[in-house]
Amino acid sequence: KATRRVLDATGVNIEWEIQHAGVDVMEEKGTPLPDQVLESIRRNKVALKGPITTPIGTGFRSVNVALRHALNLYACVRPCKSYSGVRSRYSKVDIVLIRENTEDLYAGVEFDEGTPEAKRIIEMAPVGKINEASAISIKAISRQGSEQIIRYAFEYAKKHGRRKVTAVAKANIMKYTDGLFYRVGREIAKEYEGVIEYNQ
């Protein structure tokens, strides 16, 4: 409501279509993410989302994760910039963080401690690698997902006059998953040689 009041105060004529999601609609709709919410976003092509609480025990790991997957919101774009006249720890900061939003641990594929699924995964791992009393979260990174987010970063840089893309991962430890991400990054970087510098 506060954000709407601020936007309305600008004088811009906005026609609000209010939709509700999360714990507040669970009892009435039987789901924390009713179809009408997704239909409204798809129809209007824009949404202003406030905080959403996911009810426990509904089968949803997170309403936010479900929204990202349903609408393919794979890129989280976060500009970080310092402004003259505004005190901050660092000056002359002007970077844009682009984070993949739907794969890796954000896929929300988890198994609780003691479940048959968790036990099967522990049995598949090298002996002694995973404690038997562990909950498991799957870190899956695909070539397609990597290509999508890396290409997005390069195109964002090109469109906004930025000269460098730096990929950040943990391939020294996660050689296959993050290694794939870096490999795809190097492949795509070749298409932008001489235009955008690539680092990892």
N, C-alpha and C positions, 0 to 999 in steps of 0.2 A: 504493500500500500504506500509506503514512504517513497519508494522509487517512482511509482506512478504519479504521486503528487508533485515530485520534482520535475518529471517530464511534462506533466500537464501545465506546470508553471511557465514553461518555455513559450507557451502559446501555440505550439505545433498541434494541429488537430489530429489526434490519435483516436481511432475507434478500437477500444479494448474488447477483446473476446476472452473472458476469464474462464480458465479451465483449472480443475483441481486434481491433484495427485498426491500420493503418499499415504501416510497412516490415517489422515483425516477422511479419506474416501473408501478405505478398505471395507468397512462394514456394509456400506450402501452398495458399492460396485463389485465387491468380491475380488478386487485386485487393486494394488496401489498405483497401477499405471493403466487406466481405462483407455480403450481404443480411441475414444473421442478426443483424448489429449493429443495422441499422435496424428489423428486426422486433422485436427485444428492446426498443428504446426506445419504439416505438409501442405495444407491448403493456403495458409497465410505466408508461408516461407520465412517466417520470423517468429521468435519467441523470447520473452523475457521471463526467465525462470528464477524463482526464489529458492530458498533452502527447502529440501524435500527429505522427510524422515521415512526410512524404509521400515515397515513393521516387521518384527522378528517372527520367524516361522511361517512366512508366506510363500516360500519358494523363490523369492527375489533376493539375490545377494545385495543388490543396490538398485534403486529406481534410477539413479543417475547412470549407472552402467547400462541398464536396460534401454534408457533413452539414447545413449551413444550408439549402441548396436542397432537399434531399430531405425535410427536416422542416419547411420553411417557417419557419425561425428568423430572421425578418426584423428583430426588435427586440433590440438589445444594450442592456441596461439597467444603468447603472453609477452607483449612488449615491455621492456624494462628500460626506463630512460630517466636520467637526472635532469632537473630544470634549474636554470640560473635563478637565484633568489629563493630557492627552496633548499634548506639545509639538509644534507645527507652525508653519509659516511664517505661516499665516493662521488667524485665529480666526473663529468664527461662520460657518463655511462649511456650507451645507446645500443642495446642488443635486443634481439627478439628470440625468445625460446619457443620452439615448436616441438611439442611432445606428442608421441603416438598415444592415442586414447583408448584403443579397443583391443589391442593384443597385449602380449607379455602378461604380467600379473593382473592387468586391468581387464582381462577376459573374465576374471572371476570364477575360474574353474578350480574349486576347492573341495577337499574331502576332510571331514572331521576325524579327530583321533578315534581309533578303534572301529571305524566303519569298514565294511568289507572292501570298498574301493581303496581306502588308504592302505589296508593290509596288503592288497595285491600289488600296489605300487612299491611298497617297502620290500616285498619279496622279489620284485624285478630288479631292484637296485643292487649294486655290489654289496656283499655281506659287510655289515657294520657301518655302512655309509649313512643310513637313516635310522635313528632311534625308533624302536617299535612303538613308543608312546608319542608318535608325532601326528600332527595334522599336516595335510599336504596341500600345496598350492602349485598349480601347473603354470610354468612359464613357457608359453608357445609363441614363437615368432615365425611368421611365414614370409616367403619371398614376396608374395603379392602385397602383404601389409607393409613390408619394408620399402618396396618400390613406391607404393602410394605415398607414404609420409616423406620419403627422401625427395621424390620428385616435387611434392608440394613445397618442401623447403627451398629447393632450387628455383622453382617458379616464383615463389614469394620473394626471394632475394632479387631475382631478375626484374620483377614488376616494381619493386620498391627501391631500386638502385643500390642494392647492397652488393658488396664485392666478395663476400666470404661466407661459406657454409661450413660449420664444424659439427661433426657427428660425435655424440658422446654415448659410450656404452661401457660395458665391463668385460670385454672380450678376452682379457688376460685370464679371467676365471671362468667365464661362460663362453667357451671357445666355439661351441656349435650354434647356440641361439644368437648371442651378440656378435659372434663371428660372422654369421650369415648377414646380419644387419650391416656390418662394416663392408663385407664383400659386395653387397648390393650397392652400397654407397659409392664405392670405388668405380663400379660399372657405370652408374648413372653420371658420376662426376665427369667421365670422359666426354659426355654429350655437351658439357658446358665449359670445356677447356678453353682458356683464353678469355673467358667472360667472367666466370666465378671461380674463385680459389676454393679448394676443398681440403679440409683437415679432419683428422680423427684422433 
